[in-house]
Amino acid sequence: MKIDAEKGNGVNLAKQFNVRGYPTTVFVNRSGEEVDRIVGYLPIKRWLEEIQRINQGKNTYQSLEEQVDQNPEDSDLLIRFAEKVEQRNRTSERIPELWQRIRSLTEEGSEQYIRAEFKIAQYQAMATGKPSPLQGFIDAYPEAPQQMDAYNTLLSLHRNAGNIEQEIETFQAMVKTARAQGEVTPSLLNGYAWRMAELDTNLKDALAKAEQAVEMTKSADPQTRAQILDTQAEVLWKLGQTAQAVKIINKCIELQPDDEYFKKQKNKFMGESSGV
């Protein structure tokens, strides 16, 4: 049954099952207890495979919980179950307990151990609103693959708390770390440039990173290309380079002629002054 989670009883159901994004498909048993869920869009083949898996009771929340009760020292099993718990409710108090158990069962410095360290720090930071656990993880494990996830969580914490200066510093550190790890993406550079434009700060640095993102997406699909170019245009406009901003936004319109957003951007550039 398809339910609109923003209307009528759908609102209550979304709260009951802690639905955070759409679409989310929740599978329940006859008692109304959640068996498992599918979050997001999947290709038809993958979707059918997931439904078949759930119908067979493989790696579902309930089946994993039962296996964990029988094998409480199986770290691989505990990790799979911890991920299921987080998928259901990322604020569940079971999450740190599970990851602490995983950490105690794994060798210090191992991939599983570091992953557990990150998850514990992430939960503590989210639960308290304090960034220190995550910053401690970043400092302790500079080469960890969870670095970008740690930075993203830090950015959310600072933004939610209105700590603009700390947010900017964190974003800059995130880009620097991504460069050091060889993991700089157009999305990261574009996100940084757009946020600096929103905050009307570090605009020259934002433009340099926006231009790099544009260079990296020369062969991207038209929609992605237009979104990246739009950020470059926005930063140029903020810098008072209106003519260049209009030139760039015209490229966006050529790439996405039916998208009214880019036309509104052009009107904004041509009709207003940034005051810079």
C-alpha positions in Angstrom: 0.0 0.0 0.0 1.4 3.4 -1.0 1.1 6.1 1.6 1.8 9.8 1.4 3.9 10.4 4.5 3.1 14.1 4.5 -0.7 13.8 4.5 -3.3 12.3 6.8 -2.4 9.2 8.7 0.8 9.0 6.7 2.3 11.6 8.9 1.7 9.4 12.0 3.0 6.3 10.3 6.2 8.1 9.2 6.8 9.1 12.8 5.9 5.6 14.1 8.5 3.9 11.8 11.0 6.8 11.9 11.0 7.4 8.2 13.6 10.1 7.4 13.6 10.0 3.6 11.4 9.1 0.6 10.7 6.7 -0.7 10.9 4.3 2.2 9.2 0.9 2.0 8.6 -0.7 5.4 7.8 -4.4 5.7 5.8 -5.5 8.7 4.5 -8.8 10.1 1.0 -9.5 11.1 1.6 -8.0 14.5 2.6 -4.7 12.9 6.3 -5.1 13.8 8.9 -4.0 11.4 10.7 -6.9 9.6 12.9 -4.8 7.3 12.9 -1.8 5.0 14.1 -0.6 1.7 15.3 3.0 1.6 15.5 5.0 -1.6 15.0 4.2 -5.3 16.4 0.9 -6.7 16.5 -0.5 -10.2 13.7 -2.9 -10.8 15.9 -5.9 -10.8 17.6 -4.9 -7.5 14.2 -4.0 -6.0 12.8 -7.4 -6.8 15.9 -9.1 -5.4 15.4 -7.1 -2.1 11.8 -8.1 -1.9 12.7 -11.7 -2.4 15.4 -11.5 0.3 13.0 -10.0 2.8 10.3 -12.6 2.0 12.9 -15.3 2.6 13.9 -13.8 5.9 17.5 -13.3 4.9 19.5 -10.5 6.6 16.4 -8.8 7.8 16.3 -6.8 11.0 14.4 -9.6 12.8 16.6 -12.5 11.5 19.8 -10.6 12.3 18.6 -9.8 15.8 17.9 -13.5 16.4 21.4 -14.4 15.0 23.1 -11.9 17.2 21.4 -13.3 20.3 22.8 -16.7 19.3 26.2 -15.5 18.3 27.0 -12.4 20.4 30.7 -12.4 19.7 30.5 -12.6 15.9 31.8 -9.1 14.9 30.8 -9.4 11.2 27.2 -10.3 12.3 27.2 -7.5 14.8 28.2 -5.0 12.2 25.4 -6.0 9.8 22.9 -5.8 12.7 24.2 -2.4 13.8 23.7 -1.1 10.3 20.1 -2.3 10.4 19.5 -0.7 13.7 20.8 2.6 12.4 18.7 2.3 9.2 15.6 2.0 11.4 16.5 4.7 13.9 19.9 6.6 13.8 19.3 7.9 17.3 18.7 4.5 18.9 20.6 3.9 22.1 21.4 0.4 20.9 23.8 1.9 18.3 26.7 2.9 20.6 26.3 -0.3 22.7 26.6 -2.5 19.5 29.6 -0.6 18.2 31.3 -0.7 21.6 30.8 -4.4 21.6 32.3 -4.6 18.1 35.3 -2.5 19.1 35.9 -4.8 22.1 35.9 -7.9 19.8 38.2 -6.5 17.1 42.0 -5.9 17.0 43.0 -2.3 17.8 43.8 -0.4 14.7 42.0 -2.9 12.4 39.5 -1.7 9.8 36.5 -2.9 12.0 38.0 -1.3 15.1 38.4 2.1 13.4 34.9 1.8 11.9 33.6 1.2 15.4 35.5 4.2 16.8 33.9 6.4 14.1 30.4 5.2 14.8 30.8 5.7 18.5 32.1 9.2 18.0 29.4 10.0 15.5 26.7 8.9 17.8 28.1 10.7 20.8 28.4 13.9 18.8 24.9 13.7 17.3 23.4 12.8 20.7 25.0 15.7 22.6 25.4 18.2 19.8 29.1 18.5 20.7 31.7 18.2 17.9 34.6 17.1 20.2 34.1 13.3 19.7 34.2 13.5 15.9 37.1 16.0 15.9 38.9 13.6 18.2 38.3 10.8 15.6 39.5 13.0 12.7 42.7 13.8 14.6 43.4 10.2 15.7 42.7 8.6 12.3 43.8 11.0 9.5 43.9 8.2 6.9 40.6 6.6 7.9 38.0 6.1 5.0 35.4 7.6 7.4 37.1 11.0 7.4 34.6 12.5 4.9 31.6 11.1 6.8 33.0 12.6 10.0 33.5 16.0 8.4 29.9 15.9 6.9 28.5 15.2 10.4 30.6 18.0 11.8 29.3 20.4 9.2 25.7 19.6 10.1 26.4 20.0 13.8 28.0 23.4 13.3 25.3 24.6 10.8 22.5 23.5 13.1 24.1 25.3 16.0 24.7 28.4 14.0 28.5 28.2 14.4 29.3 29.8 11.1 33.0 30.3 11.8 33.5 26.7 12.8 31.5 25.5 9.8 33.7 27.4 7.4 36.9 26.1 9.1 35.5 22.5 9.0 34.6 22.8 5.3 38.1 24.1 4.5 39.7 21.3 6.4 37.4 18.8 4.7 38.5 19.9 1.2 42.2 19.9 2.3 41.8 16.4 3.7 40.1 15.2 0.5 42.9 16.6 -1.6 45.5 14.8 0.6 43.6 11.5 0.2 43.1 12.0 -3.6 39.4 12.1 -3.1 38.4 15.6 -4.2 35.1 15.4 -6.1 33.2 18.0 -8.1 30.3 17.6 -5.6 32.6 18.5 -2.7 34.1 21.6 -4.4 30.7 22.7 -5.7 29.2 22.3 -2.2 32.0 24.4 -0.7 31.7 27.1 -3.3 27.9 27.4 -3.0 28.0 27.5 0.8 30.6 30.3 0.7 28.4 32.2 -1.7 25.5 31.7 0.7 27.6 33.1 3.5 29.1 35.8 1.3 32.6 35.0 2.4 35.8 33.6 1.0 34.5 34.3 -2.5 37.8 34.3 -4.4 38.6 30.8 -2.9 35.0 29.7 -3.7 35.4 30.8 -7.3 38.7 28.9 -7.7 37.0 25.8 -6.4 33.9 26.3 -8.5 36.1 26.6 -11.6 37.8 23.4 -10.7 34.5 21.7 -10.3 33.5 23.0 -13.8 36.7 21.7 -15.2 36.1 18.2 -13.7 32.6 17.9 -15.1 33.2 18.8 -18.8 31.8 15.4 -19.8 29.0 15.2 -17.3 25.4 14.9 -18.2 23.6 18.2 -19.0 21.8 18.4 -15.7 24.9 17.9 -13.6 26.9 20.2 -15.8 24.3 23.0 -15.4 24.2 22.6 -11.6 28.0 23.0 -11.4 28.0 26.0 -13.8 25.2 27.6 -11.8 27.4 27.7 -8.7 30.2 29.3 -10.7 27.7 31.9 -11.9 26.4 32.6 -8.4 29.9 33.2 -7.0 30.8 35.5 -10.0 27.6 37.5 -9.3 28.5 37.8 -5.6 31.9 39.1 -6.6 30.2 41.8 -8.7 31.2 40.2 -12.1 27.7 40.4 -13.4 28.4 40.1 -17.1 30.5 36.9 -16.6 27.8 35.5 -14.3 25.1 36.1 -17.0 27.3 34.5 -19.6 27.7 31.4 -17.5 24.0 31.2 -16.6 23.2 31.4 -20.3 25.1 28.1 -20.7 23.0 26.6 -18.0 19.8 27.7 -19.8 21.2 26.1 -23.0 21.8 22.9 -21.2 18.4 22.9 -19.4 16.1 25.0 -21.4 12.9 23.9 -19.5 14.3 24.6 -16.1 12.8 27.8 -14.8 15.3 28.1 -12.0 18.1 29.1 -14.3 16.0 31.7 -15.9 15.2 33.1 -12.5 18.9 33.1 -11.7 19.6 35.2 -14.9 16.9 37.7 -13.9 18.4 38.0 -10.5 21.9 38.6 -11.9 20.6 41.2 -14.4 18.2 43.0 -12.1 20.1 43.2 -8.9 23.5 44.2 -7.7 25.4 42.2 -5.1 26.9 45.3 -3.6 30.4 43.9 -3.7 
